Each structure stands twice: as C-alpha cells, then as structure tokens.
C-alpha cells in the first residue's frame, strides 16, 4: 500500500511539474510574440527605426556636402577677389 501512495505522490508531482512547464511555455510564447511585434512592426518597430535613421543619415550627408561645397566656393571666391583686387 505504501508503494501505491508513493506512486500517487510521484504522479501528482509530475502533473504539477507539467502544469508549470505549460505555464512557462505560454509565458515564453507571449514574450516571443511581443519581441516579434517590437522588431517587425512596420510603423514603430526596430526595422522602421533603422530605415528612418538611414534616411536621416543620407539627407544629412547631402546637406553637409552642399554646405562644404558652398564654403569652398566662398573661400575660393574671396581668395580670387583678394588676388585680382590687389
């Protein structure tokens, strides 16, 4: 009879462990779902943010080159005026 009680106890522990595993799997599923949403969301996900940063970088780079070219043109024009005007 002691063996039956021991087996029942072990089965109950096993059932309890399986229930905890099921709960943890559901929790992991929800976490992974949230991670996927954060990464792949087309409006505010990680890829959308990276795309926005890349576009900003391209625009900033173009503006920088235009300003640098204008500055070089102004310096060259000033030097030319100094040489020709003197």
Secondary structure, DSSP 4 states (H G I P E B T S, - for coil): -HHHHHHHHHHHHHHHHHHHHHHHHHHHHHHHHHHHHHHH-TTTSHHHHHHHHHHHHHHHHHHHHHHHHHHHHHHHHHHHHHHHH-
